[in-house]
Amino acid sequence: MKKLAIATLIAILALAVMPAWAEEGWKTLNSTEHRFSLDYPDDWDHEVSIDALLTLMKTDGGLPLVITVAAEKDTSNAENGIMPKYLETEMDAVEREIAALGMGDAVTLERGESQVNGLPAYVLDLKLDLMGMAQIRMYNVIVDMGSSLVYLSFSGENGSYMKNAETFTKIKNSLRPIGEASELQPAPESREREY
């Protein structure tokens, strides 16, 4: 789960450095290693790093927004999927990492068990007050895909976050398990995508 904490830090730090983004459209991220796929907007700049499968960045009114997708093998030894106590511990670690940055006070808006497309998940939704200069929203969710845990994070200045929350919801709701490489498909209700 250390990768998930690192991916969170990448999302926070990426808020400060924003390159230009690509042309409009949607693409699909397929992870055969972690057996999931999801759709993402192509009009956001996107990159892959060692700690994240995908980092999406965009400016809205001059303010940066960052969406991070990371995954790792589930080593929790959960017999029947997600282990709430294990994920509670992991979200505690994420919350501590954010507090350790010393960038301001964090208020927890939502924390606990949830679902994403019928898959068990755990949510941590925070609002950060950056020393009275800005309010940052950061929504984190860990989704149990069986053999892997998928981590999604969306962060940005509160107003820009709210204006773009629907895009993140579409990304999150497009998350789906995949089988063999021959079974890779776009989301059932999705319109035609660039691949």
Order of alpha helices (4+ residues) and beta strands (2+ residues): alpha-beta-beta-beta-beta-beta-alpha-beta-beta-beta-beta-alpha-beta
